[in-house]
Structure formats: structure tokens, C-alpha cells
């Protein structure tokens, strides 16, 4: 079990390991067909990120798309992003926001 900012991520909670998640692979695409942003992609969008992990950046981008499109498993994807770079606070903020504000249908 991982603990981040008072949030527990239980083993086996995610449906797949982060290295197996399609969004964590180089050149991964979102359901909309656009390329997921890696670290350089976030920065070229004028959104600086405090991670060096392309996998974490792409997983967070996928979680954001899942939130906006109300499709996929935003909570699982955000947790995988947090696990990819345990020093990056933004994915944990997204997880906590989802726990407090998102409709139950988005979380499952």
C-alpha cells in the first residue's frame, strides 16, 4: 500500500499495473485520438509540470481527458500517475478532488 498526502492507494486497487496501462506507453493516444502529453508536451502547452516522468505526465493527461469526457476510469488513471512519480503532487490533488467532488459514476 502506498500513502501520499493522507491518501491510501491499496495494492490491487487499479485494474492494471502502470507499466501495462496503454496511456503510459510512448506515443500513446487519448480516446479522442490526440497524442497524450508527455513532459515536453505539457511544457509546450505552456503548462509547466514538476515531474520528469513521461509516464506520469501521460497518465495524468489521460485522467484529465477521462474526467472531461466522463469516460474511462479517471480515478484509476490518476492513481497510476501518482504512483509513477511519487514526488509529483498534482496527480494526488486530482485523486483527492475526484474523491470529494466527482459524481460516483466517474469514480467507478
C-alpha positions, 0 to 999 in steps of 0.5 A: 500500500502506498500513502501520499498526502493522507491518501491510501492507494491499496495494492490491487486497487487499479485494474492494471499495473502502470507499466501495462496501462496503454496511456503510459506507453510512448506515443500513446493516444487519448480516446479522442485520438490526440497524442497524450502529453508527455513532459515536453508536451505539457511544457509546450502547452505552456503548462509547466509540470514538476515531474520528469516522468513521461509516464506520469505526465501521460497518465495524468493527461489521460485522467484529465481527458477521462474526467472531461469526457466522463469516460474511462476510469479517471480515478484509476488513471490518476492513481497510476500517475501518482504512483509513477512519480511519487514526488509529483503532487498534482496527480494526488490533488486530482485523486483527492478532488475526484474523491470529494467532488466527482459524481460516483459514476466517474469514480467507478 
